Amino acid sequence: NATVKACGNATVKARDNAMVEACDNATVKACGNATVEACDNATVEACGNAMVEACDNAYCTSYYAIECKLSDNAIYRERSTSIIYHSSDKINFIKK
């Protein structure tokens, strides 16, 4: 049931009932019932019943759908369906 605040270039692997607050360029891998609040340029990879709240330029990814609340320029990618979710009308996607 750990609670972690990760800032700077920190890397965190959270599982079970862990709670992580990630900011700056932190990278978080969350599994089980982990809860993650990600902001700035944080990157989150989530699985299981993880819940993610992302803002600023945070990037979240999971293989199957998870509960993910987005704001600002945050992006969430569900890999099993190749769907990308975002909350900003200012984001442009360009195919290369």
C-alpha angles and dihedrals in degrees: 000000000000123000115210134183110200120191137161112019095334122149119210132183109198127185142163109017098341121145118211129187107195126188141160109020097333120147120213131187107194126189138166113016095336118149119212131189107193127186141160108022097333119147121214129190109190136187139166114021095334116151119210131192110190132184141163108022097333118148120210128185136179136165095229128027117286132177104272126170112199132195138164110005097333117138131204122196122196103201099195091063099026089234122148119202125199136164101210126088087203095072117100122195117207122190115224 
